[in-house]
Amino acid sequence: MLYLLVQVNESIKCVISERVVSIEAIDNKFSDLFDAITLGQYNDREVKVFIRQEKSENWREVDNGLKGDLKILEVLGFLRVKFCFVESNLNTQDIPIPTQNRESAFSILMQNSRKLLLPQRITEYNNCDRLYNEIIELLQDLKVGWMGGVHDTIGKIFVNRIKDAIWYIDPHHSTLNARSCHLPILFTQLKTYQDGDTYNQYYHSGHHKKIQLSQHKLLQLSSSLGLSISQPWASNDIWNQVVPAILSLIGILEKYVQYLNEATIIMTKHHHCDESARGPENNCIMYRTAACKRDNLKDKYKQLNNLLFEKQVYEHVNIQQYLPNDVMKRYRFIKELQLMFPIGIYRYHQGSHLGTINFVWKIPEAEEFNDEQNETLKARMLARIHEGLPHYFTRQMQKNVLNKKVTPAVLRMLHFDLTGNAAVSSNSISREVEERLRLMLTLADPTIISDLRTNNGFDGTKFNIFWDETEAYFNEQNLLAVDERRHETILYMPLALSVRDLREIIMEKLYIIHGNPLPFTIHIPSEEWIRLQFCPTNAIATRSIHHTGRFNVKFKVQGQLLRKNSDDAHYCAALFRYLREFCIKYHQWTCLISADDKHKVPIGEDVAVSTGVRNRRSMVDQNSTLAAADHDFTKLSLTPSVTFFISIPEDIFGSFYDGQVFVSYKDTTFEPSSAIRHSTEFLNALNIQYEHQVTPPILCLYTDGGPDHRCNYGSVQIALIALFLQGDFDMLIAVRTAPNHSWTNPAERIMSILNLGLQGVALKRNQMSPESEALFETANTLDDIRKKAQEFNELNSELIESIANIQDMLNNRTERLVLKDKKFKCHGSASEETITKLFEKSIFVIDPTLKIDETTQSQIRRHSALIEFMDTHCHARAYSFQIKKCNNPTCPYCKPIRLPSQEFHDLSFLPDPIPSQENTDHYAAFQSVYGTETTEEYRPTYMQSQANAEPIPKSILV
């Protein structure tokens, strides 16, 4: 056998790269070697043969060419062979060829482009390469291929994807066959499979971890194959034999993926279950079999018959040792089981591959169910059988037993309660402990438990003076803050910087009282002993056992400031829930907006000033320094306004913190926040949000209780009416938060994301002209700046221009922020011209005499037309303001309704929260009060004001 390195060249071009070929030297010529490497594709070409021994030597031509005997190589010891195509150089003068019979170059190119070609074979270094080549041979036998030169790109990718799929499942054919996932017949014709061999032999023979079929990998392989056959070339008729086989291969891969997914779900459920997956109560069957005659007893049952004949009635026997090994024979053995006397059979199906446990026993000739003795014997027998059955515990059951950190007394008491064990405790002490534990669990009162950590340390009075002074310091300063979540009674001390600092504070107080130095009777404890007098940070940690808990105080980093409570907090929470349920009810017709202003962003003048956002680590140049001025006195600033278009969920339990966010940076000096400005910006944001859609006919707003959003302010009501008329809404509902409860506004959650765009930023305005700088230097307040700007128009325009680049920069940074895969959008603030235009086009329709700066409640009362509109179209409350079209054709203000007639007929104002009839501590559900007439008589602050306004009866005056 010769092992040669063979290549095929045409001039200097390599047609077939060098590869290893094995061939017999006897009775073979160079032509046989040439056919083996070219597969007969170049039989019509003239070929020269060259050989050499080493790569560094020159090629030596073989005189006989393809007719030469391969024995030459064996004799000379040459291992390298090169076949070169000979170019035909015919002399046109010797052999004249008519021009009309000569084939044109274009025809030759067209013929070559229509040839079906396959990817070239590769050198076989391993079985994976052999699989690749055999797939090409299979495709060649089917006479398929690619035209246009794509066989080395698309074709090679397709063959590689088939190779990867077959190689991956090659070691797992038995596993797939067990699930009826058989390899397509086309691929069973591969040469290796025809020889009864496999490709991935290393999987079974190698000493490595045997990786099972992966759901992710199978999906990846099937999707890659599907991507290939979805290309246009696969629709050609020549692929009619291949494409169905590929679809079948994809089908078996996806079928097994589905099985793996279902098995994973079932196993996960079993792992987290507190009960065994299988048990005798659900997975056993029991039946009786009549006796047979002696002549009918089969030979295979004689041994079992003799054994049971000597047993007592209801004495069970496990027949596992009598069962055949073959599955079908075992099945028939049990199905046809019949002995010379009646027997009972008990079968317990363990599941999986564990098989079935089978018991048989002898029963009386005439078993009667009312026979008390027989029933007792049967019950005892079943109890013994169940006791001997194997028990399989799930992972959760094991965790429930192993991961318990409770005392034996608690475990014993729980065991008594759960199992109903009536046994008496072994001694009186254990009985008393168990009774106390049962009493504690029944009362569920934590105050009856005493913290034994107060007994830590010694009972001496050595440091009592110091402790008394510390306690007095806590009481007199009133410096304690409650827990940040307000669910505990432990207090926190926000003043003392450390234990050392507290120790020095108390010592200074003692010096003032007793003088310095202190008397020898006053002792000062160490810092560590002072620290152990406080409550531990983590009460369940092991180190907490060393704390005494003398002071009900913790040292802790402050997480957030205290929130001032409001009497109407519960009322406003119910109102906000009503608003959300209203939006869900009319979700296809409703737009829900949450809006809020962030704290001002300062702008430096001579130096860059930080935005005030707590910085995180930022990426800067290696040789640069990230720095900003540390003072916070600035004249100019920007006010970020957030408009949050909330995606309304399908039910009340869905998230209301998803949607599109709009941000605008307003110049605090010339663009102060006002109700009419917010309405104008709402309208601009609506036009952007619904640029390619129809604006919903119902608009709901939820804001905080600032002066630019307070619903009972005249300016806010006028601005909402202008938004309602200009936007042509069928209904507008504006709700605000309770006082000091702006944190309930969903827009507040956007602020933390907005901080990411502002962190690590220092701002500085551009320089203005010397005249404007001199004027600006003399103005110290916003009012001064506005007055100067009114007197000198150039100062106004130059100030706006000096911060324009800052607004652009912040817009660019903000638009890089994302809320649940939706990027923030920025829009410009409303100009004075736009605000005036909105006011005139809407409010002037009702009353043209109303001025934009005269919108207080007392000023509004002077305009009768406006009051009439509010009485007939509006619904005003302390925490809400609603406007609805009257649907009156003669109404001069309302346009035709946009909702369907039936929907508008069912549309009602948002109800006021009223107490529930079942539980007066809670408010009634939205469904029970929507569409009914309600008032805000149950608002807590209103009820308090009414109670305070009641006159004192004259009968009690003395």
Summary of the structure (lengths in Angstrom):
residues: 958
radius of gyration: 45.6
end to end distance: 133.3
largest distance: 150.4
contacts: 2511
relative contact order: 0.04
helix: 44%
strand: 14%
